[in-house]
Amino acid sequence: MIKGSLLRDAFISAGITIANKKRDIDELNVYPVPDGDTGSNMSMTMNNAVAELYKMNESVTVSEVTAVTASALLRGARGNSGVILSLIFRGLSKGLSGMEEADCESFANALEIGVDSAYKAVMNPTEGTILTVVKASAMKAQESARSTSDFVLFWSEVCDEAQRTLEKTPDMLPVLKKAGVVDAGGQGLVIIFKAMLEIFRGGRIAEQDSKPENPVSVESFSTAVSEFDEEINFTYCTEFIVQKSKDCPDSSVLRAYLETIGDCVVVVDDDEIIKVHVHTDSPGLALQKALMFGIFINDPKPKIENMRIQHENKVIEARTAENNGYKSVEPEKKYGFVAVASGNGIEDMFRDLGADVIVKGGQTMNPSTDDILRAIQSTPAEIVFVLPNNKNIIMSAEQAVRLSDRKVCVLQTRTIPQGISAMLAFDDGAELSENKLAMTKALEKVSTGQITFAARDAEYEGHSIKEGEILALDNGKLSFTEKDVSKAAYKLIRKLVKSDSSYITIIYGSDVTEDNAEKLCRNVQNKFGDKISVTLICGGQPVYYYIISVE
């Protein structure tokens, strides 16, 4: 039997140990792009429970320990590995619910529940990952529980099986074998299990090598009224929808004109309508020009808002929010949006398109489930759409759904361009199912290019990559490497453009100068002439020199 206080110490020591070894785990990632690495995500997820566990006294039960840990891990879960880890511990909590102490059989059954939860949460489970390691561990736990009642022996056999399975992961995933590493998530789980074993054997709680990370506070997300340091170049945010006339000119003509009188221009059309967004000092000119293409529709009506007045209100409301802290708000409308983004320009773009709350995060800083939950709860809407805009954030967003009292729809947006296209397809007058279908179709039509750098030396998919080398990603997959950022971006754009492409949007990051970005834009325009409309936007995003959208 194992007491609650011993299990508490085991979880604490596991959290500290994985924090100490997170860098070693991070280095196992075979994909060389800078990202929210596995070790860091698992460490921050576990760290969310450590502070709560330290508060529990010696009389605590096994049920109480696992319940507190599961809740903290669920809310603190970051990245796919963090979410899977939280689900494993949630299974332990369910299986040990109501128990003061736990024996080998009950612990084995609880671990099996965790495995089942983890597999169900992953749309297409891949063997050779943390899932394989925990499944093999649970099977061994069942076998061991039938042959011994000695908990130390029982858990020792579980750890041995986890280690053996981890060592087999390169044979299950060719990419691991080629890189000469084991699965990073599986390695993290083995470290956690072995740290628990040391406590069960009578060892001391691990000592911290360095100060652990604190969970990200509510400041990791910002509402549309909490950003008051932005620069306003034009006064009026102007939005309208035009029903096309029979002899309607090409919408690229309207887009080109709007770019001469403002910025943040977005023009999207189909066979029947043209949807427009622009920041300008001359909204009347924008509306007058639009009449050349058709007539305005009344639902929704054209909207013109003074951003300078809004800006003043943002300052007041943001400071009030800082004083009052986080508060859940009551719904005031039917639909609302939460978007994950990083970079002032990109964040502003999502706000302009209607996002109520921006969760600051992305490739190198995956927000936690709790960050996304708080954003959902601070959205004044009955139905909240969540745009993760990164494949490693989708699972955390989906976990937030079950914790919220709102109706929440997580769209499978894996990139910033997909998120933007999804929002442009939104219709305030449509039903939830209709919007979900239309937005999903829209995001699936977008091709995304990304220019970043190699965070480490690597051998990946036939590429011998050196740290610092420029990487070109075609819809998330490594396409080629380059030495020059601008050359890589131009080459990637040419590759992304198809015969039916109409629009190219180039979003440049914080490490790209305006001159270099404009030069790239000119080169692209010269290449494609009038056939394709090219838009340049200062996104200010970290990590990615360029994010490219082709539609």
Backbone torsions as a table, in degrees:
resi	resn	phi	psi	omega
1	MET	NA	149.6	178.2
2	ILE	-123.5	133.9	-179.3
3	LYS	-84.7	160.4	-179.9
4	GLY	-61.9	-40.3	-178.1
5	SER	-65.2	-35.8	179.0
6	LEU	-70.5	-40.1	178.3
7	LEU	-66.4	-37.8	175.5
8	ARG	-57.1	-49.6	-179.5
9	ASP	-63.3	-35.2	179.3
10	ALA	-64.9	-43.0	179.0
11	PHE	-67.2	-40.2	178.4
12	ILE	-61.5	-48.2	-178.5
13	SER	-63.4	-36.6	178.0
14	ALA	-64.0	-41.4	178.9
15	GLY	-63.7	-42.9	179.7
16	ILE	-68.0	-41.3	-177.6
17	THR	-64.7	-43.7	-178.9
18	ILE	-70.6	-28.7	174.5
19	ALA	-65.4	-38.9	179.1
20	ASN	-67.2	-28.9	-174.1
21	LYS	-109.5	12.7	-174.9
22	LYS	-61.5	-37.0	-178.8
23	ARG	-65.0	-38.4	177.4
24	ASP	-61.5	-38.7	179.3
25	ILE	-69.8	-42.8	179.3
26	ASP	-55.3	-38.1	-176.3
27	GLU	-69.9	-11.2	178.0
28	LEU	-81.1	-14.5	-179.7
29	ASN	-62.3	123.3	-174.2
30	VAL	-81.5	-25.8	179.8
31	TYR	-81.0	121.8	-168.6
32	PRO	-80.5	1.1	-178.5
33	VAL	-69.9	149.4	175.2
34	PRO	-69.2	126.3	-177.4
35	ASP	-150.9	-179.7	175.2
36	GLY	-78.1	87.0	-168.0
37	ASP	-65.7	158.5	-173.0
38	THR	-57.8	-47.9	-178.7
39	GLY	-61.4	-43.0	179.3
40	SER	-64.0	-43.5	-179.4
41	ASN	-66.2	-43.2	179.4
42	MET	-67.8	-36.9	178.4
43	SER	-63.8	-48.4	-179.6
44	MET	-65.9	-34.1	177.3
45	THR	-64.4	-49.2	178.3
46	MET	-64.7	-39.0	-178.5
47	ASN	-60.6	-26.1	179.9
48	ASN	-64.8	-23.3	-178.8
49	ALA	-94.5	-24.3	-172.7
50	VAL	-58.9	-46.2	-178.5
51	ALA	-61.3	-39.2	179.7
52	GLU	-69.2	-37.9	-179.2
53	LEU	-68.0	-34.3	178.7
54	TYR	-62.1	-23.9	-178.2
55	LYS	-79.5	-12.6	-173.7
56	MET	-84.8	138.5	-175.5
57	ASN	-86.9	-176.5	-174.4
58	GLU	-72.1	-19.5	-177.9
59	SER	-89.6	6.6	-177.0
60	VAL	-64.0	147.5	-180.0
61	THR	-94.4	163.1	175.6
62	VAL	-58.8	-40.6	179.6
63	SER	-60.5	-44.9	-179.0
64	GLU	-66.2	-41.3	-179.6
65	VAL	-62.3	-48.2	-177.6
66	THR	-69.8	-33.6	178.9
67	ALA	-65.8	-45.8	179.4
68	VAL	-64.6	-42.6	-179.7
69	THR	-64.7	-45.7	-178.8
70	ALA	-62.1	-43.0	-179.7
71	SER	-64.0	-45.0	-179.0
72	ALA	-65.8	-40.8	180.0
73	LEU	-68.3	-38.6	178.9
74	LEU	-60.8	-46.1	-177.8
75	ARG	-72.7	-31.4	-177.9
76	GLY	-93.0	2.1	-174.8
77	ALA	-60.5	128.4	179.2
78	ARG	-127.6	133.2	178.7
79	GLY	68.9	169.4	-178.6
80	ASN	-62.5	-39.9	-179.0
81	SER	-65.7	-37.7	178.4
82	GLY	-67.3	-39.4	178.7
83	VAL	-65.4	-45.1	178.8
84	ILE	-60.7	-41.8	177.7
85	LEU	-60.6	-42.7	-179.5
86	SER	-64.9	-34.7	179.5
87	LEU	-70.0	-34.8	176.0
88	ILE	-61.9	-45.4	-179.9
89	PHE	-71.9	-28.5	175.2
90	ARG	-65.4	-36.9	176.5
91	GLY	-63.0	-41.7	176.1
92	LEU	-58.9	-41.2	-179.5
93	SER	-64.4	-44.5	179.3
94	LYS	-63.8	-44.2	-176.8
95	GLY	-70.5	-26.0	-177.2
96	LEU	-106.8	11.0	-179.0
97	SER	-58.6	131.1	177.3
98	GLY	84.0	-1.7	-176.7
99	MET	-94.7	137.6	174.1
100	GLU	-79.9	-43.1	176.8
101	GLU	-129.4	165.7	-178.2
102	ALA	-130.4	139.1	174.1
103	ASP	-102.3	-179.3	-175.5
104	CYS	-62.5	-42.1	-177.0
105	GLU	-64.0	-46.1	-178.7
106	SER	-66.6	-35.9	178.9
107	PHE	-68.1	-39.7	178.4
108	ALA	-64.1	-42.0	178.7
109	ASN	-64.4	-40.2	180.0
110	ALA	-65.3	-39.4	179.4
111	LEU	-64.8	-35.5	178.5
112	GLU	-65.4	-36.8	176.2
113	ILE	-63.0	-40.1	178.6
114	GLY	-62.8	-41.0	178.4
115	VAL	-62.6	-44.3	-179.9
116	ASP	-61.6	-42.5	179.2
117	SER	-64.3	-41.9	-177.9
118	ALA	-65.7	-44.2	-179.5
119	TYR	-65.6	-37.9	-179.5
120	LYS	-68.0	-27.4	-177.1
121	ALA	-77.2	-20.4	-178.2
122	VAL	-96.7	123.8	-174.9
123	MET	-61.1	-47.7	179.1
124	ASN	-128.2	83.7	-177.0
125	PRO	-57.9	135.2	179.2
126	THR	-110.1	125.8	177.5
127	GLU	-78.9	150.8	-174.9
128	GLY	97.0	14.6	-179.0
129	THR	-122.5	-169.5	177.0
130	ILE	-56.0	-31.2	179.1
131	LEU	-62.8	-43.2	178.9
132	THR	-64.1	-41.8	-178.2
133	VAL	-64.5	-44.7	-178.1
134	VAL	-72.3	-32.0	177.7
135	LYS	-65.5	-45.0	178.0
136	ALA	-63.8	-37.2	178.9
137	SER	-64.1	-41.5	-179.4
138	ALA	-67.3	-38.5	177.6
139	MET	-63.9	-41.8	178.0
140	LYS	-66.2	-36.0	178.8
141	ALA	-61.7	-41.1	177.7
142	GLN	-62.8	-44.2	179.7
143	GLU	-64.1	-44.7	-177.4
144	SER	-68.0	-37.8	-178.2
145	ALA	-63.8	-25.2	178.6
146	ARG	-79.3	-16.6	-175.1
147	SER	-111.7	-11.5	-179.1
148	THR	-150.0	151.7	173.6
149	SER	-110.7	2.1	178.3
150	ASP	-80.7	111.2	-172.8
151	PHE	-66.0	-35.1	179.8
152	VAL	-65.7	-45.0	177.4
153	LEU	-63.1	-43.7	178.5
154	PHE	-55.7	-52.4	-176.1
155	TRP	-73.1	-28.3	175.9
156	SER	-62.9	-42.1	178.8
157	GLU	-67.5	-35.4	176.4
158	VAL	-63.3	-45.2	179.7
159	CYS	-63.5	-40.2	178.6
160	ASP	-62.2	-41.7	179.1
161	GLU	-67.4	-38.5	177.4
162	ALA	-61.4	-42.1	179.9
163	GLN	-66.2	-43.9	-180.0
164	ARG	-61.6	-42.8	-179.4
165	THR	-67.2	-39.9	177.5
166	LEU	-57.3	-42.8	-178.2
167	GLU	-67.9	-17.9	178.4
168	LYS	-89.6	-11.0	-174.9
169	THR	-58.8	-33.4	176.9
170	PRO	-62.5	-28.0	178.3
171	ASP	-76.0	-18.8	-179.7
172	MET	-92.1	-29.3	-180.0
173	LEU	-123.0	108.3	-177.9
174	PRO	-54.9	-33.2	-178.3
175	VAL	-65.3	-31.9	176.3
176	LEU	-70.7	-41.9	-178.4
177	LYS	-63.5	-41.9	-179.2
178	LYS	-65.3	-35.0	179.9
179	ALA	-82.4	-13.2	179.4
180	GLY	72.6	34.9	-178.9
181	VAL	-134.4	164.1	171.8
182	VAL	-93.1	171.5	-180.0
183	ASP	-67.2	132.4	-175.8
184	ALA	-66.1	-44.0	179.2
185	GLY	-63.9	-41.1	177.3
186	GLY	-63.2	-39.1	177.4
187	GLN	-62.6	-41.4	178.1
188	GLY	-61.4	-41.3	179.5
189	LEU	-65.8	-41.4	178.2
190	VAL	-61.2	-41.3	178.0
191	ILE	-60.8	-42.2	179.3
192	ILE	-64.5	-47.5	-178.8
193	PHE	-61.6	-42.6	-178.2
194	LYS	-70.0	-34.2	176.8
195	ALA	-65.1	-37.2	175.7
196	MET	-64.2	-40.8	-179.8
197	LEU	-59.9	-40.6	179.5
198	GLU	-58.7	-38.4	178.1
199	ILE	-70.6	-42.8	178.7
200	PHE	-59.9	-29.8	179.5
201	ARG	-81.1	-3.2	178.9
202	GLY	103.1	7.7	-179.6
203	GLY	-75.7	173.6	179.9
204	ARG	-90.6	157.2	175.6
205	ILE	-62.2	136.4	-177.9
206	ALA	-59.3	150.0	176.8
207	GLU	-94.9	145.7	-178.7
208	GLN	-75.9	131.2	175.2
209	ASP	-71.8	-32.4	-179.8
210	SER	-152.7	170.5	179.9
211	LYS	-63.3	126.0	-178.5
212	PRO	-71.3	158.5	178.2
213	GLU	-69.0	145.4	170.9
214	ASN	-88.8	145.0	175.9
215	PRO	-57.5	146.1	-179.3
216	VAL	-63.9	133.3	-177.6
217	SER	-82.0	-177.6	-180.0
218	VAL	-64.1	-14.0	178.9
219	GLU	-71.3	-6.5	178.8
220	SER	-75.6	-9.0	171.6
221	PHE	-128.5	157.1	-178.4
222	SER	-136.0	139.7	177.4
223	THR	-84.4	174.1	179.4
224	ALA	-65.6	-10.1	179.2
225	VAL	-110.7	9.3	-175.6
226	SER	-109.5	3.2	176.7
227	GLU	-107.9	105.2	-175.2
228	PHE	-122.7	23.8	177.9
229	ASP	-114.5	14.8	-176.5
230	GLU	-80.3	156.4	177.3
231	GLU	-95.8	129.8	-179.4
232	ILE	-105.6	113.0	-179.0
233	ASN	-88.0	-32.2	-179.7
234	PHE	-130.8	153.7	-168.9
235	THR	-82.0	-41.6	-168.3
236	TYR	-109.5	126.9	170.4
237	CYS	-85.7	116.7	-172.7
238	THR	-118.9	127.1	-179.3
239	GLU	-135.7	140.8	177.0
240	PHE	-164.4	163.9	176.6
241	ILE	-125.5	130.7	-179.6
242	VAL	-110.4	130.2	171.5
243	GLN	-83.1	121.5	-172.4
244	LYS	-63.0	141.4	172.1
245	SER	-82.2	169.3	-177.6
246	LYS	-64.1	-37.4	-178.7
247	ASP	-103.3	34.4	-175.8
248	CYS	-61.3	127.9	175.2
249	PRO	-65.3	168.2	177.6
250	ASP	-64.2	137.6	-175.9
251	SER	-63.5	-19.8	179.0
252	SER	-63.3	-26.2	177.0
253	VAL	-66.0	-43.0	178.0
254	LEU	-64.8	-43.6	179.0
255	ARG	-59.5	-45.4	-178.8
256	ALA	-61.4	-41.0	179.4
257	TYR	-65.4	-46.0	-177.7
258	LEU	-60.5	-32.5	-179.8
259	GLU	-70.8	-15.6	176.5
260	THR	-85.4	-16.5	-177.8
261	ILE	-117.9	5.7	-178.9
262	GLY	-173.3	-165.4	177.0
263	ASP	-139.4	-173.6	-176.7
264	CYS	51.2	43.9	-176.8
265	VAL	-80.9	128.0	173.3
266	VAL	-131.2	121.1	178.0
267	VAL	-128.9	118.2	-179.6
268	VAL	-128.6	135.9	180.0
269	ASP	-139.2	163.2	170.1
270	ASP	-133.4	-155.6	-176.4
271	ASP	-70.2	-21.0	-172.2
272	GLU	-115.7	-33.1	-172.7
273	ILE	-132.6	163.4	170.6
274	ILE	-125.4	124.3	179.9
275	LYS	-104.8	128.7	-171.1
276	VAL	-127.6	140.5	171.2
277	HIS	-137.8	132.7	179.5
278	VAL	-156.0	144.8	169.4
279	HIS	-98.6	124.5	-175.5
280	THR	-154.4	158.0	171.3
281	ASP	-89.4	-5.8	-175.7
282	SER	-129.6	68.6	-179.2
283	PRO	-61.3	-30.1	179.0
284	GLY	-62.3	-40.0	178.5
285	LEU	-65.3	-38.6	178.6
286	ALA	-62.3	-44.4	-179.5
287	LEU	-68.0	-40.5	-180.0
288	GLN	-63.0	-43.1	178.6
289	LYS	-63.1	-38.3	-177.5
290	ALA	-62.8	-28.6	-179.2
291	LEU	-65.1	-16.7	176.0
292	MET	-70.7	-15.3	-173.9
293	PHE	-106.8	-12.6	-179.8
294	GLY	159.7	-152.4	-179.3
295	ILE	-120.3	151.2	179.3
296	PHE	-74.1	142.0	173.8
297	ILE	-93.6	157.9	-174.8
298	ASN	-96.2	-9.5	-177.8
299	ASP	-133.9	96.2	3.3
300	PRO	-83.6	159.1	179.2
301	LYS	-76.6	156.2	173.6
302	PRO	-54.6	142.7	-176.0
303	LYS	-127.3	129.8	176.7
304	ILE	-128.9	119.5	-176.9
305	GLU	-125.1	136.0	178.5
306	ASN	-79.0	107.9	-174.9
307	MET	-73.6	-23.0	179.6
308	ARG	-71.1	-38.6	175.1
309	ILE	-67.5	-42.3	176.9
310	GLN	-59.0	-39.2	-179.5
311	HIS	-60.7	-43.8	179.0
312	GLU	-62.6	-39.5	178.9
313	ASN	-68.0	-33.5	178.2
314	LYS	-60.4	-42.2	-179.1
315	VAL	-59.1	-47.2	-177.9
316	ILE	-65.0	-47.5	-176.1
317	GLU	-69.5	-36.5	179.9
318	ALA	-65.8	-41.5	179.3
319	ARG	-67.4	-35.1	176.0
320	THR	-64.3	-40.8	178.8
321	ALA	-63.6	-38.8	179.5
322	GLU	-63.1	-36.6	-179.6
323	ASN	-74.5	-36.7	-174.9
324	ASN	-89.3	-20.3	-176.4
325	GLY	79.1	-171.3	-176.2
326	TYR	-73.2	136.2	175.4
327	LYS	-140.4	138.7	173.8
328	SER	-74.9	140.6	-177.8
329	VAL	-112.2	154.7	178.7
330	GLU	-81.1	145.8	178.6
331	PRO	-62.2	135.6	177.8
332	GLU	-119.8	-8.5	-178.5
333	LYS	-149.4	174.9	-176.6
334	LYS	-76.9	-49.0	-173.3
335	TYR	-116.4	146.5	173.9
336	GLY	-145.1	166.5	-176.5
337	PHE	-133.1	138.5	168.8
338	VAL	-119.4	127.9	-179.7
339	ALA	-127.1	137.6	174.3
340	VAL	-92.3	125.7	-177.4
341	ALA	-159.4	160.4	177.2
342	SER	-142.9	132.5	-176.1
343	GLY	114.8	125.3	-174.0
344	ASN	-55.2	-43.5	-178.2
345	GLY	-65.0	-42.6	179.4
346	ILE	-68.0	-41.9	178.7
347	GLU	-61.1	-43.7	178.8
348	ASP	-62.7	-37.6	179.4
349	MET	-60.7	-44.8	179.2
350	PHE	-66.2	-38.5	177.4
351	ARG	-62.6	-43.7	-179.6
352	ASP	-62.5	-31.7	179.6
353	LEU	-81.5	-5.8	174.7
354	GLY	118.5	6.4	179.1
355	ALA	-68.2	129.1	179.5
356	ASP	-80.5	-37.1	-176.1
357	VAL	-136.3	134.8	174.9
358	ILE	-108.2	122.8	172.6
359	VAL	-91.3	118.0	-179.3
360	LYS	-71.9	120.4	-179.0
361	GLY	169.2	177.0	-179.2
362	GLY	165.0	-136.7	-169.8
363	GLN	-64.2	-44.9	-176.1
364	THR	-96.6	-6.0	178.6
365	MET	-141.2	87.9	179.2
366	ASN	-74.0	120.1	178.1
367	PRO	-67.8	155.8	-179.3
368	SER	-83.4	168.5	173.9
369	THR	-56.8	-40.8	-178.6
370	ASP	-67.1	-37.4	176.0
371	ASP	-58.0	-45.1	-178.2
372	ILE	-70.9	-38.8	177.5
373	LEU	-60.3	-45.9	179.8
374	ARG	-60.7	-38.7	178.6
375	ALA	-65.3	-41.6	177.7
376	ILE	-60.5	-46.9	-176.4
377	GLN	-68.6	-23.0	179.2
378	SER	-92.9	6.6	177.1
379	THR	-92.6	120.5	-174.4
380	PRO	-79.7	61.9	-176.3
381	ALA	-144.5	153.0	177.5
382	GLU	-74.2	-38.2	-179.8
383	ILE	-119.6	125.8	-176.6
384	VAL	-117.5	122.0	172.1
385	PHE	-88.4	133.8	177.1
386	VAL	-113.4	128.0	179.6
387	LEU	-112.4	98.6	-178.0
388	PRO	-67.0	-35.7	177.4
389	ASN	59.0	22.5	178.1
390	ASN	-164.8	132.6	-175.0
391	LYS	-63.4	-25.3	-177.0
392	ASN	-87.7	4.6	-179.7
393	ILE	-112.7	-14.6	-175.8
394	ILE	-58.3	-46.1	-177.4
395	MET	-64.5	-39.1	177.4
396	SER	-62.7	-40.6	178.4
397	ALA	-64.0	-40.4	-179.4
398	GLU	-67.1	-31.5	177.0
399	GLN	-69.8	-29.1	-180.0
400	ALA	-68.7	-24.3	-177.6
401	VAL	-59.2	-45.1	-176.1
402	ARG	-72.3	-14.5	-179.3
403	LEU	-94.6	-12.2	-175.1
404	SER	-95.9	149.4	175.7
405	ASP	-92.0	4.0	176.4
406	ARG	-93.3	163.0	169.1
407	LYS	-82.7	120.9	-172.8
408	VAL	-122.9	135.9	176.3
409	CYS	-122.1	113.7	177.2
410	VAL	-91.1	115.3	176.5
411	LEU	-85.2	144.3	-173.9
412	GLN	-83.1	53.4	179.4
413	THR	-81.8	120.8	-176.7
414	ARG	-101.2	-10.0	-179.3
415	THR	-141.7	163.6	176.6
416	ILE	-60.5	-48.0	177.9
417	PRO	-57.3	-36.9	177.1
418	GLN	-63.9	-40.4	178.6
419	GLY	-63.8	-42.0	179.3
420	ILE	-64.1	-46.0	-179.5
421	SER	-63.4	-37.7	178.6
422	ALA	-62.6	-43.5	-179.1
423	MET	-67.4	-35.6	178.6
424	LEU	-66.0	-24.6	-179.2
425	ALA	-87.0	-4.6	-177.4
426	PHE	-69.9	139.8	177.6
427	ASP	-125.9	113.1	-175.8
428	ASP	-61.4	-23.2	-178.3
429	GLY	-92.1	-3.1	-177.6
430	ALA	-90.5	161.7	176.5
431	GLU	-76.1	163.6	-177.7
432	LEU	-55.9	-48.8	-177.4
433	SER	-62.1	-37.6	179.6
434	GLU	-67.8	-42.9	178.8
435	ASN	-65.3	-42.6	-179.3
436	LYS	-60.3	-42.6	179.9
437	LEU	-66.5	-46.5	-177.8
438	ALA	-65.2	-40.9	-178.5
439	MET	-70.3	-37.2	177.7
440	THR	-65.9	-42.8	177.4
441	LYS	-61.7	-39.8	-178.6
442	ALA	-65.2	-44.7	-177.8
443	LEU	-68.4	-29.3	-179.6
444	GLU	-73.2	-17.5	-179.4
445	LYS	-84.8	-11.1	-174.1
446	VAL	-88.4	134.2	170.4
447	SER	-100.1	132.7	-176.4
448	THR	-116.3	129.7	172.3
449	GLY	-113.9	145.3	179.7
450	GLN	-139.0	134.3	176.6
451	ILE	-113.1	119.3	-178.5
452	THR	-139.9	-160.7	-178.4
453	PHE	-132.2	158.9	178.8
454	ALA	-79.3	125.6	-179.2
455	ALA	-82.6	-14.2	-178.0
456	ARG	-158.7	162.4	172.0
457	ASP	-66.2	144.0	-179.7
458	ALA	-162.8	156.0	168.8
459	GLU	-111.5	113.9	-173.8
460	TYR	-142.5	121.2	176.6
461	GLU	46.7	47.3	177.2
462	GLY	83.9	-0.4	179.8
463	HIS	-103.2	130.0	171.8
464	SER	-95.4	108.2	-168.7
465	ILE	-110.0	136.1	177.2
466	LYS	-107.2	146.2	178.9
467	GLU	-54.9	133.7	179.5
468	GLY	91.1	-11.8	-179.9
469	GLU	-68.2	149.4	-178.2
470	ILE	-81.6	130.1	-179.0
471	LEU	-110.8	135.9	175.6
472	ALA	-111.0	119.8	-177.1
473	LEU	-107.9	125.3	178.8
474	ASP	-104.7	104.3	-176.9
475	ASN	51.5	45.9	174.2
476	GLY	88.8	-11.8	-178.5
477	LYS	-104.7	141.9	179.7
478	LEU	-65.1	121.7	-178.5
479	SER	-97.7	-48.4	178.7
480	PHE	-164.9	170.6	176.5
481	THR	-117.1	157.8	-177.9
482	GLU	-147.7	168.7	175.9
483	LYS	-99.9	-23.9	-174.4
484	ASP	-117.5	132.9	-177.0
485	VAL	-63.4	-49.7	-176.8
486	SER	-63.8	-42.4	177.9
487	LYS	-61.9	-41.1	-179.9
488	ALA	-63.3	-43.3	-178.6
489	ALA	-64.9	-45.2	-179.3
490	TYR	-62.7	-45.1	-179.8
491	LYS	-63.5	-40.0	-179.3
492	LEU	-68.5	-40.8	178.7
493	ILE	-60.1	-44.8	179.1
494	ARG	-60.1	-34.9	-179.6
495	LYS	-73.5	-34.3	-177.4
496	LEU	-75.3	-30.5	-176.1
497	VAL	-70.3	129.6	177.9
498	LYS	-112.0	176.7	-176.6
499	SER	-63.7	-28.4	-178.4
500	ASP	-100.8	9.5	-179.4
501	SER	-69.7	140.3	-178.6
502	SER	-119.7	-29.6	-174.2
503	TYR	-132.6	139.9	171.5
504	ILE	-124.9	126.8	174.8
505	THR	-117.7	124.2	-179.7
506	ILE	-109.8	116.4	179.8
507	ILE	-108.8	114.9	-177.2
508	TYR	-100.1	148.0	-171.5
509	GLY	-93.7	-175.2	-174.3
510	SER	-67.6	-21.0	-178.0
511	ASP	-98.1	12.5	178.5
512	VAL	-115.4	131.8	178.5
513	THR	-75.9	155.1	178.9
514	GLU	-61.6	-39.2	-179.9
515	ASP	-61.2	-45.5	179.9
516	ASN	-65.3	-38.6	-179.9
517	ALA	-66.3	-42.8	179.8
518	GLU	-66.4	-36.2	177.3
519	LYS	-63.8	-43.3	177.1
520	LEU	-60.8	-44.5	-179.3
521	CYS	-59.9	-44.2	178.7
522	ARG	-61.8	-43.0	179.3
523	ASN	-61.3	-40.3	179.3
524	VAL	-67.8	-43.0	178.2
525	GLN	-62.0	-40.9	178.5
526	ASN	-64.4	-35.1	-179.1
527	LYS	-68.4	-44.3	-172.4
528	PHE	-103.2	-7.2	175.2
529	GLY	57.6	-138.0	-178.0
530	ASP	-85.6	-1.7	-176.4
531	LYS	-69.6	-32.8	-175.7
532	ILE	-132.2	136.0	176.9
533	SER	-83.6	129.8	-178.1
534	VAL	-116.0	127.0	179.5
535	THR	-120.4	136.1	178.6
536	LEU	-112.1	130.2	-178.5
537	ILE	-131.9	135.5	173.2
538	CYS	-83.1	104.0	-178.4
539	GLY	-85.7	-31.8	-179.0
540	GLY	70.0	15.8	-176.2
541	GLN	-74.5	146.4	173.1
542	PRO	-81.1	170.6	171.3
543	VAL	72.2	-52.6	-177.8
544	TYR	-96.5	120.2	174.7
545	TYR	-63.2	-44.1	178.4
546	TYR	-137.7	142.3	166.5
547	ILE	-118.8	126.3	-171.5
548	ILE	-120.8	131.8	176.9
549	SER	-115.5	130.7	177.1
550	VAL	-127.4	125.2	179.5
551	GLU	-128.5	NA	NA
